[in-house]
Structure formats: C-alpha cells, structure tokens
Amino acid sequence: MASAFTGPGPEGGPQALVLDGLVKRFGSTVAVGGLSLTVPTGSIYGVVGPNGAGKTTTLSMATGLLVPDAGRALVHGVDVWAEPRRAKSHLGVLPDGLRTFDRLNGLELVSYSGLLRGMARDVVTARATQLLHVLGLWEAGRTLVADYSAGMRKKVHLACALVHSPAVLVLDEPFEAVDPLSAQTIQGILSDFAAAGGTIVISSHVMATVQRFCSHVAIINRGQVVAAGTTEQVAAGADLEDRFAQLVGAPRTREGLAWLRPSSD
C-alpha cells in the first residue's frame, strides 16, 4: 500500500520548531520557567523528563493548546500565538488526555478531522481509509470510538494527527497502551515521514524507545532543559536511562519497605 504522505515541505528555514523563553505558572507554581529549545527539520526529537517536569505543559504551549505567560513558539518560522491559523496548518498534534467526538466510528472521526482542516472530501476519505487499514483499525468497522480499547483510541487519534500530512508532528506518548506489533507499525510510519522531510517531536517515558528511535533528545526537569542535542551527545556514551537519572538527580538510595512481604494470613 502506498504512503499517505506526499512529503511536507519546510517553509521557514532549517529549524522546524523553536521554543524561545516559554514560561507558564499555575498560581504560585512555575511549571515551565524560561524554557528554550530548537528542533531541526527532519529530526525525530524525544522529549523526556520525570513526572511533573513540564513536558506536557511545554508541548501544549508549543502547539497552541495552552497560552504561555511569556515567550514564543515558532513552527517553521511562524509564531504559534501571533499567527495561530497559519502555524497550526503545519502541525499534527496528539495531545495528552485528548477528548474527542467519540460517538463517531473510526472512519468518521478521521474524516471529520481532515474536513476541519479544509481537505476535499474525496481526498480525506481515501487517506482516512488507508490510515485505518495501516493501523489495524479497519476491522473495527462501525464500532464507535467510545467503545475502542485504550490502544485503539491512541491509534485513531494518531490517524487524526496524520491525515492532513503536516510538516511537524507533536506526539505525547504515542506508544502508550499500544501493542508491540502496532508500535512497530507506527515507528515505521513515523520513520518514513521523517525521511520525507517531516519533523517529529515525541514525549515519552520509555527511555529504551527514545534511545533506539529518536535522532535527538531533550531532557527536561523542573521546567528547564537540562540537556539537549543528538541522542548520542546527550547519552554521552552511557545508557540513556542512566544518563537521565544522573541529570535529573535521581536518589542514589531508597527507603526500604520492610513491611512489604508476602503474607500467608
């Protein structure tokens, strides 16, 4: 089956995504504090960090889902908040905890997403059909998305992000709840997309996947970038998970739970 992507064309120079001094506060808590990051065109860029580090908040500001208190985000040179319609035309987004129109079936939902992007109905129907076949969702037929498993929902939401063939994909935990065979398929689709000139930003907690799959990585902790570059540069000759623990200050010892033992009572 031929690819659904014709190859996105960068319009704003060599950098696909530039985050410049992003700040976000929730009350007295600073979730993101002046974060800056540059994502090169054609890269598969992993964004990792401990829970509460500010990853999702950062990506939400970068894609127009959350208004920053300061700073800016540029997608191929277009300011996300100054020119939101133009910037978002370059983006395909799989957010965390996405709420959607789940009383539609898979084909209807993906087609609706394409129509919202202004695509012609015949084009969007063909692409949606192809994506559902490739992602193993076609057999679900007229089953409503509300009745999908967690993994199926993740895949149909990914199809919604892909259907308009954007220049930049921003995916929050795209492999979460997805079976290994589907994860392999998704990685193949994304690799082809990057090879065609697209850019992918992936937030993930699975270090092994990031180290194997991503060309670049940024480690975020307490709302700041503590390391960024190619995956090899950031890993610095070590396993990425060990390097991550070192950079975010993981505790060297942990308190024992002496009481946690099998009981026969």
C-alpha positions as CSV (number, residue, x, y, z in Angstrom):
1,M,0.0,0.0,0.0
2,A,1.4,3.4,-0.9
3,S,2.3,6.0,1.7
4,A,-0.4,8.5,2.6
5,F,2.2,11.2,2.8
6,T,3.5,13.2,-0.1
7,G,6.3,14.8,1.9
8,P,5.8,18.1,3.8
9,G,7.8,21.0,2.5
10,P,9.6,23.2,5.1
11,E,8.9,26.9,4.6
12,G,10.7,28.7,7.4
13,G,14.4,27.6,7.1
14,P,16.2,24.7,8.7
15,Q,14.5,24.8,12.1
16,A,11.1,23.1,12.4
17,L,10.3,24.2,15.9
18,V,11.8,26.9,18.0
19,L,10.8,27.4,21.6
20,D,12.0,30.8,23.0
21,G,11.8,31.5,26.7
22,L,8.5,29.8,27.4
23,V,7.1,30.5,30.8
24,K,3.9,29.1,32.4
25,R,2.8,29.5,36.0
26,F,-0.2,27.9,37.8
27,G,-0.8,30.1,40.8
28,S,2.5,30.2,42.7
29,T,3.9,27.2,40.9
30,V,6.2,27.7,38.0
31,A,5.6,24.8,35.7
32,V,7.9,26.0,32.9
33,G,10.5,28.6,33.6
34,G,12.0,30.3,30.6
35,L,12.4,27.1,28.5
36,S,14.2,27.3,25.1
37,L,14.7,24.5,22.6
38,T,15.4,24.2,18.9
39,V,14.2,21.2,16.9
40,P,15.9,20.7,13.5
41,T,13.8,19.9,10.4
42,G,13.8,16.1,9.6
43,S,14.6,15.1,13.2
44,I,12.8,12.6,15.4
45,Y,13.1,14.5,18.7
46,G,12.4,12.9,22.0
47,V,11.4,15.0,25.0
48,V,11.8,13.2,28.3
49,G,11.6,14.1,32.0
50,P,10.3,13.0,35.3
51,N,6.6,13.3,36.1
52,G,5.8,17.0,36.7
53,A,8.8,18.2,34.8
54,G,6.8,20.4,32.5
55,K,6.9,18.3,29.3
56,T,3.2,18.3,28.5
57,T,2.8,22.0,29.5
58,T,5.7,22.9,27.2
59,L,4.3,20.9,24.2
60,S,0.8,22.4,24.9
61,M,2.3,25.9,24.6
62,A,4.3,24.9,21.6
63,T,1.2,23.7,19.7
64,G,-1.3,26.4,20.6
65,L,-3.3,24.4,23.2
66,L,-2.1,26.5,26.2
67,V,-1.3,30.2,26.3
68,P,2.2,30.9,27.6
69,D,2.7,33.6,30.2
70,A,5.9,34.7,28.4
71,G,8.0,33.5,25.4
72,R,7.0,32.3,22.0
73,A,6.9,29.2,19.8
74,L,7.8,29.2,16.1
75,V,6.8,26.5,13.7
76,H,8.9,26.8,10.5
77,G,9.3,30.5,11.4
78,V,5.6,31.1,12.1
79,D,4.7,32.4,15.6
80,V,2.1,30.0,17.0
81,W,0.4,32.7,19.0
82,A,0.8,35.6,16.6
83,E,-0.5,33.7,13.6
84,P,-2.3,30.7,15.0
85,R,-4.2,29.6,11.9
86,R,-1.1,29.6,9.7
87,A,1.1,27.9,12.4
88,K,-1.4,25.2,13.1
89,S,-1.7,24.3,9.4
90,H,1.9,23.0,9.7
91,L,1.1,20.9,12.9
92,G,-0.3,17.5,13.6
93,V,-0.8,17.0,17.3
94,L,-1.6,14.0,19.5
95,P,-2.1,15.7,23.0
96,D,-2.2,14.0,26.4
97,G,-5.7,13.1,27.6
98,L,-7.4,14.1,24.3
99,R,-11.2,14.5,24.5
100,T,-12.8,13.9,21.1
101,F,-16.0,13.1,19.3
102,D,-16.1,9.5,20.4
103,R,-19.7,8.9,19.2
104,L,-18.3,8.6,15.7
105,N,-16.7,5.5,14.3
106,G,-13.0,5.5,13.3
107,L,-13.6,6.4,9.7
108,E,-16.0,9.2,10.6
109,L,-13.6,10.6,13.2
110,V,-10.5,10.7,11.0
111,S,-12.5,12.0,8.0
112,Y,-14.0,14.7,10.2
113,S,-10.5,15.8,11.4
114,G,-9.5,16.1,7.7
115,L,-12.6,18.1,6.8
116,L,-11.9,20.5,9.7
117,R,-8.5,21.1,8.1
118,G,-10.2,22.1,4.8
119,M,-9.4,19.0,2.9
120,A,-11.5,17.8,0.0
121,R,-13.9,15.1,1.0
122,D,-12.6,12.6,-1.6
123,V,-9.0,13.1,-0.6
124,V,-9.7,12.8,3.2
125,T,-11.9,9.7,2.7
126,A,-9.1,8.0,0.8
127,R,-6.4,8.9,3.3
128,A,-8.6,8.1,6.3
129,T,-9.4,4.6,4.8
130,Q,-5.7,4.0,4.2
131,L,-4.6,5.1,7.7
132,L,-7.2,2.8,9.3
133,H,-6.0,-0.1,7.3
134,V,-2.3,0.5,8.1
135,L,-3.0,1.0,11.8
136,G,-5.2,-2.1,12.1
137,L,-8.4,-0.3,12.8
138,W,-10.4,-1.0,9.6
139,E,-11.8,-4.3,11.1
140,A,-13.5,-2.3,13.8
141,G,-16.0,-1.2,11.2
142,R,-18.8,0.8,12.6
143,T,-17.7,0.4,16.2
144,L,-17.9,3.8,18.0
145,V,-14.6,5.3,19.2
146,A,-16.2,5.4,22.6
147,D,-16.1,1.6,22.6
148,Y,-12.5,1.3,21.5
149,S,-9.8,0.0,23.7
150,A,-7.1,2.4,25.1
151,G,-4.7,1.3,22.4
152,M,-7.2,1.6,19.6
153,R,-8.0,5.1,20.8
154,K,-4.4,6.1,20.7
155,K,-4.1,4.8,17.1
156,V,-7.2,6.6,15.8
157,H,-6.1,9.8,17.4
158,L,-2.7,9.4,15.8
159,A,-4.5,8.9,12.4
160,C,-6.3,12.2,13.1
161,A,-2.9,13.9,13.6
162,L,-1.5,12.4,10.4
163,V,-4.4,12.7,7.9
164,H,-3.6,16.2,6.6
165,S,0.2,15.4,6.1
166,P,1.6,18.1,8.4
167,A,5.1,19.4,8.4
168,V,5.6,18.8,12.1
169,L,4.1,16.1,14.3
170,V,4.0,16.6,18.1
171,L,3.0,13.4,19.8
172,D,2.6,12.9,23.5
173,E,3.2,9.3,24.5
174,P,2.3,7.8,21.0
175,F,3.2,4.3,22.0
176,E,1.4,4.2,25.4
177,A,-1.2,1.3,25.6
178,V,-0.3,0.2,22.1
179,D,0.7,-3.4,21.4
180,P,4.2,-4.2,20.2
181,L,3.2,-5.0,16.6
182,S,1.2,-1.8,16.3
183,A,4.1,0.1,17.9
184,Q,6.4,-1.3,15.2
185,T,4.0,-0.2,12.5
186,I,3.7,3.3,14.0
187,Q,7.5,3.6,14.2
188,G,7.7,2.6,10.5
189,I,5.2,5.3,9.5
190,L,7.0,7.9,11.5
191,S,10.4,6.9,10.2
192,D,9.1,7.2,6.6
193,F,7.5,10.6,7.5
194,A,10.9,11.9,8.8
195,A,12.7,10.5,5.8
196,A,10.4,12.5,3.6
197,G,11.3,15.8,5.3
198,G,8.9,15.8,8.2
199,T,9.8,16.5,11.8
200,I,8.5,14.6,14.8
201,V,8.6,15.6,18.5
202,I,7.8,12.7,20.9
203,S,7.2,12.9,24.6
204,S,7.8,9.6,26.2
205,H,8.8,7.9,29.5
206,V,10.3,4.8,27.8
207,M,14.0,5.6,27.6
208,A,14.8,2.5,25.6
209,T,12.4,3.5,22.8
210,V,13.7,7.1,22.8
211,Q,17.4,5.9,22.6
212,R,16.6,3.5,19.8
213,F,14.2,5.6,17.8
214,C,15.0,9.2,18.2
215,S,17.8,11.1,16.4
216,H,17.7,13.9,19.1
217,V,16.6,14.2,22.7
218,A,16.0,16.9,25.3
219,I,15.8,16.1,29.0
220,I,13.5,18.5,30.9
221,N,13.5,18.8,34.7
222,R,11.6,21.4,36.8
223,G,10.5,23.4,33.7
224,Q,14.0,23.7,32.3
225,V,16.1,21.9,29.6
226,V,19.0,20.3,31.4
227,A,20.5,18.6,28.3
228,A,19.7,18.7,24.6
229,G,21.3,17.5,21.3
230,T,21.7,14.4,19.3
231,T,20.8,11.2,21.3
232,E,24.4,10.2,21.2
233,Q,25.5,13.5,22.6
234,V,23.0,13.5,25.4
235,A,23.7,9.9,26.4
236,A,27.4,10.7,26.4
237,G,28.4,7.1,25.9
238,A,26.1,5.7,28.6
239,D,22.7,4.1,28.6
240,L,20.2,7.0,28.2
241,E,18.2,5.9,31.2
242,D,21.3,6.0,33.4
243,R,22.3,9.4,32.0
244,F,18.7,10.6,32.6
245,A,18.9,9.6,36.2
246,Q,22.2,11.3,36.6
247,L,21.0,14.6,35.1
248,V,17.7,14.9,37.0
249,G,19.2,13.9,40.3
250,A,17.6,10.6,41.0
251,P,18.1,9.4,44.6
252,R,21.0,7.0,45.0
253,T,19.3,5.1,47.8
254,R,15.6,4.5,48.6
255,E,13.9,3.9,51.8
256,G,13.1,0.2,52.3
257,L,9.6,-1.1,52.9
258,A,10.4,-3.7,55.4
259,W,6.7,-4.4,55.9
260,L,6.1,-5.3,52.2
261,R,6.4,-9.0,52.3
262,P,4.2,-11.9,51.1
263,S,1.7,-12.8,53.8
264,S,0.1,-16.2,54.4
265,D,-2.6,-14.7,56.6
